[in-house]
Amino acid sequence: MKYPIAIEPDSDTQAWGVVVPDLPGCYSASDTGIDDAIENAKEAIALWIETALDTGAAVPPPGSIAAHQANPEFAGWVWAIVDIDPAVMDDTIERVNITLPRRILARIDAKARAAGESRSGYIAQLALTH
């Protein structure tokens, strides 16, 4: 997925600001340059998408730069495209093999039972909440 980003050039008093017009509230910045601003935007987009998926919210598709450039709010801003790995939106179940000491597995299993979860469900819930 390729999301357009609007980059507000830095000045003597402010950093490079980045807005992702297609993802409400998704923004980023950098004090060190436009390249870092773009990298920070990639992280912000991935986190925005992850949060939306975790809360059951819809993830809007990317729009076109041309459509966003018509918005006077972004006059004079620099535009770039950020390529986001589609795997961040993939909820396909995948079997994995992990290696843990038996004592750790026993603790996980006990906590999973107490929570009314399977081992996999418990580990997934921990990853989403911590």
N, C-alpha and C positions, 0 to 999 in steps of 0.2 A: 504494500500500500504506500502511496506517495502523497503525503500531506503537504500542502503549501504552507509556508510560514512567512509572516511579515516581520521584518527586522527593522527596528527603529535605530538609526545610527547613534553612536555615542556622542557625547559632548564633554565639555569641561566639568559639567555638574552631574551627568548621569551615565549609566552603563549602557551597553547594547541591550535593548529590550526586544523580546520575541513574543509574538502572539500567534496562536494557531486558530485562525478564524473559524474553522469547521468544528472545533472542540471547545464549547463554551467554558470559559474559566481556565483554559490551558495556556500557560505563559511561562516564560523563562527569561534569563538574562545572563550577561557575562561582563565582567570588568576587564577581561583580558583580550578581547577581540572578536571579530565576526565568526571566525572558525569555531571558537569555543561556544559562542552563542548558538550556532547550529547544532553542535554536539549536545549541548545542554537541552536544546529543544527536542532532540531524539529521545532523551531520557524522560523529559516531561510528558511527551506524547505516549510513550510506553506505559508510564505510571497512570496517566489519565485513563487510558484504555483498560488497564488492569483494574483500576478502581471501579470503572463503569461496569465491567463484567462481574466483579465481585458483588456489586449491589443490584445487579439485574437491570441496569440502565442500558439503553440503546447506544450503540457507537455509530455516530454519523459517518457516512462515507466521505472521502476527500472530495472537495470541490475543485474548481479550476482557478488558477491564478488570475486569469482575465476577469472572472466574475468578482473576485475579491479586490482587484485593483480599481474597480469602478467605485468602491466605497471611499468617500472622501476622508474618512477617518485614517486611512493608510497613505494619504498623499505624502510623497517624499520618502516613503519607506522602501527598503530593499527587499526583494522577494527571493525565496529559495524553496527547493523541494526537499523534504526529508523522507527518506525511504525507511519504512517501518516493516520489520519482519512479520509476515502474516501469522507466524506461529504464536504471537502474543495474544491472538484471538482464537486459537484452536483449543477447544475443550475435548478433543478426541481422547478417549481413554487409552492409555499406553501401559503395558506391563513392563515393570522394571525389576531389576535384580540388585538388591543392596546387601552389603555385608556389615553386620553389627554384632557385637558381643551378645551372647545369650542373655546375660543379666540385663542388658539394655532392652532387648526384645521382650523379656518378661515384664519389665516396667512399662513399656509401651502398651503391651497387651492388657495389663491390669488397668491402666488408665483408660484405654479404649473401651474395655468392658464397663468400667464405672460410668463412662460417658454415653454408653449405649451405642458405640460406634464399632466398625470393623477397624482393624489395624490400619488399612489404607485410608479409610475415611478419617480416622483420628489424625494421622500424619498430615493429610491434606488440610484438615481444619486448622491444625497448628500452623501450617505454612501460611494460610490465609489470614490468620488472626495475630500472628506475632511478627 
